[in-house]
């Protein structure tokens, strides 16, 4: 009997940036792999720093499917929000194809909702809000498709540890060793609950001391500066335009329109997806159920209802409309999952 096979797909988060070991990165996926099975799981990390959903679909997915993994993780989307080419419909289409491919192969798939980079970097609201709106759209797509395909889903965006500074590396965009261990712990708990992870969970305590202040400054002065320059050439011009739009709507008191447009865009993206194919043999893939998870899995917060309780589009409030007692309004940035109806009206362009 061959060992359990685990393949990780994604970007720098899964590559392990922020958790240095020797001359390379380790990260949460490698930590998780160590607690999956005996004999030790065969672990392959295909994640690449800077990867977007297109890279995962076109490059990483074929290589992963060829390995026929028992477990695969797909954590991607943050880099899409940091590009001028951001398109939620294309992101949804790509992720749907990736999730469907692993489902057809009977692979247990891991996904996660992640915090937006603007919040982690502490950007001013006029710059951070557009990025947060994009990340909420990606998270809504990930959460909805995770429900559709019954994958193991970690709703990390609202976990308490996310806002603890000690969990993050010096760049504030990637977890440090403590943060990577928290992600590994939560995924291990869900996989253990389903009988997939059979070995002890990784320790929450770091193995190595955190980088010194001088080492952190050196990283920021080299790799960090290069990252900023790349984003300035790509995202910054558009982000400034989005910030100008944000300021105009704030001055008019119509900021809610931007959230509504984003929610409608997500609904159109999800409604355009075809129905999922029939599932493979039952019992092979785990199904996420927050109510039965161990303590490592955080439930959805009260202000962000689970997808099956999200209101239908016809009940969305129009800008400026007051909510009626007993009527649930759409939470900011969230959208209706699945194949529900889509508002017929076409929203104005984002920069209007």
Order of alpha helices (4+ residues) and beta strands (2+ residues): beta-alpha-beta-beta-alpha-beta-alpha-beta-alpha-alpha-beta-alpha-alpha-beta-alpha-alpha-alpha-alpha-alpha
